């Protein structure tokens, strides 16, 4: 009997905790112009140089330019 009450109490508390976690709002995004962490890899089609962008002012940064052309985003091998 005591085990059943204890199990019910633990189940009730975990259920309430899960419901509260779903109702909390996500954090606001940083203000515009503040750098955000990103992980993007780009390759120049002309000369083949590659770079990894780790910080950008936006979540979806425009591709950088190299050899007077926009670089192409490549999929990471292992991330």
C-alpha positions as CSV (number, residue, x, y, z in Angstrom):
1,X,0.0,0.0,0.0
2,X,2.8,2.4,0.9
3,X,4.6,1.6,-2.3
4,X,1.5,2.4,-4.3
5,X,1.1,5.8,-2.6
6,X,4.7,6.6,-3.1
7,X,4.6,5.6,-6.8
8,X,1.4,7.7,-7.3
9,X,3.0,10.7,-5.6
10,X,6.2,10.4,-7.8
11,X,4.0,10.0,-11.0
12,X,1.9,13.0,-10.0
13,X,4.9,15.3,-9.4
14,X,6.7,14.2,-12.6
15,X,3.5,14.9,-14.6
16,X,3.0,18.3,-13.1
17,X,6.7,19.1,-13.8
18,X,6.3,18.1,-17.4
19,X,3.2,20.2,-17.9
20,X,4.9,23.2,-16.3
21,X,7.9,22.8,-18.7
22,X,5.6,22.8,-21.7
23,X,3.9,26.0,-20.7
24,X,7.0,28.1,-20.1
25,X,7.9,30.5,-23.0
26,X,11.1,30.1,-24.9
27,X,13.8,32.8,-24.3
28,X,13.6,35.9,-26.5
29,X,16.1,36.1,-29.3
30,X,19.0,38.5,-28.8
31,X,18.6,42.0,-30.1
32,X,19.3,42.7,-33.8
33,X,23.0,43.3,-34.5
34,X,24.2,41.1,-31.5
35,X,26.2,38.1,-32.6
36,X,24.7,34.7,-32.4
37,X,26.3,31.3,-32.5
38,X,25.9,29.5,-35.8
39,X,27.6,26.6,-37.5
40,X,27.8,27.1,-41.3
41,X,30.3,25.8,-43.8
42,X,30.9,27.4,-47.2
43,X,33.0,26.6,-50.3
44,X,34.0,28.9,-53.1
45,X,33.1,27.4,-56.5
46,X,35.9,29.2,-58.3
47,X,39.0,28.4,-56.2
48,X,37.7,25.8,-53.8
49,X,38.5,27.6,-50.5
50,X,36.4,26.5,-47.6
51,X,35.4,28.3,-44.4
52,X,33.3,27.7,-41.3
53,X,31.2,30.6,-39.9
54,X,30.8,30.3,-36.1
55,X,29.3,33.8,-35.3
56,X,26.8,35.9,-37.3
57,X,24.4,38.8,-36.6
58,X,21.4,36.7,-37.8
59,X,20.3,33.1,-37.5
60,X,20.2,32.8,-41.3
61,X,23.3,34.8,-42.5
62,X,23.8,35.5,-46.2
63,X,26.7,33.6,-47.7
64,X,30.0,35.4,-47.8
65,X,31.6,36.4,-51.1
66,X,35.0,35.1,-52.4
67,X,36.5,35.6,-55.9
68,X,33.7,38.1,-56.5
69,X,31.0,35.4,-56.3
70,X,28.8,34.1,-53.4
71,X,30.1,31.0,-51.7
72,X,28.0,27.8,-51.7
73,X,26.9,26.3,-48.4
74,X,28.0,22.7,-47.9
75,X,26.6,20.1,-45.6
76,X,28.9,19.2,-42.7
77,X,30.4,15.7,-42.6
78,X,30.2,15.2,-38.9
79,X,28.3,17.5,-36.5
